Amino acid sequence: MPRLLISLGTTWAVVPEAFHALPPGPQGFTAVHVLTTDSPAAEQPVAEVNAWFRARHPAMLLSITRVTGFADLLSEADHFRFEAVMYR
């Protein structure tokens, strides 16, 4: 059962693009899991992704996780810590 795991910054359209462009595509994914920071700048992109899926793929299981303590990825160490969360 393929699931899309994707990180989200401030450009929300990357999530629908990946959903459509990556195999197996909209008919093949069983769920979409979005991971993002807890930055206030992520509020609007999170809302846009949620609205996009509710309008176009309402049956798709969508989860959005905001990682506490990560307002921005400013260093290589931040990147590796964020990546570790993705693999949990």
C-alpha positions in Angstrom: 0.0 0.0 0.0 2.0 3.0 -1.2 1.9 6.2 0.9 3.3 9.6 0.1 5.6 11.0 2.7 6.5 14.6 2.0 8.0 17.6 3.7 6.3 21.0 3.4 7.9 24.4 3.6 6.2 27.6 2.5 5.2 26.5 -1.0 2.1 24.3 -0.6 1.8 23.3 -4.2 4.7 20.9 -3.9 2.4 18.4 -2.2 -0.2 18.2 -4.9 2.5 18.1 -7.6 4.2 15.2 -5.9 0.9 13.5 -5.4 0.2 13.6 -9.1 3.7 13.2 -10.5 5.2 10.4 -8.4 4.2 6.8 -9.0 1.7 5.4 -8.3 -0.2 8.7 -8.6 -3.6 9.7 -7.2 -5.2 6.3 -7.8 -2.4 4.4 -6.2 -1.6 6.2 -2.9 -3.5 5.0 0.1 -2.4 7.9 2.3 -0.5 11.2 2.3 1.6 12.2 5.2 2.9 15.8 5.3 5.7 16.8 7.7 6.4 20.5 8.4 7.9 22.9 10.9 5.9 24.7 13.6 6.8 28.0 12.1 3.9 30.5 11.8 4.9 30.8 8.1 3.7 27.2 7.7 0.2 28.0 8.8 -1.1 29.1 5.4 0.6 26.3 3.4 -0.8 23.7 5.8 -4.3 25.2 5.3 -3.9 25.3 1.5 -2.8 21.6 1.4 -5.7 20.6 3.6 -8.2 22.6 1.5 -6.8 21.2 -1.7 -7.2 17.5 -0.6 -10.7 18.1 0.9 -11.8 19.7 -2.4 -10.2 17.3 -4.9 -9.5 14.0 -3.0 -11.8 14.0 0.0 -11.5 10.2 0.6 -7.7 10.3 0.8 -6.3 9.8 4.2 -4.3 12.9 4.9 -2.2 13.6 8.0 -0.2 16.7 8.7 2.5 16.7 11.4 4.1 19.9 12.7 7.4 19.2 14.3 7.6 21.1 17.6 10.8 23.0 18.1 11.6 23.5 14.4 10.7 27.0 13.4 13.1 26.9 10.5 15.9 24.6 9.2 18.9 26.9 9.6 21.8 24.4 9.9 22.9 21.1 8.7 22.2 19.7 12.2 18.6 21.0 12.0 18.3 19.3 8.6 19.5 15.9 10.0 17.2 16.2 13.1 14.2 17.0 10.9 15.1 14.1 8.6 15.2 11.8 11.6 11.6 12.7 12.4 10.6 11.8 8.8 12.0 8.3 9.2 10.2 7.6 12.5 
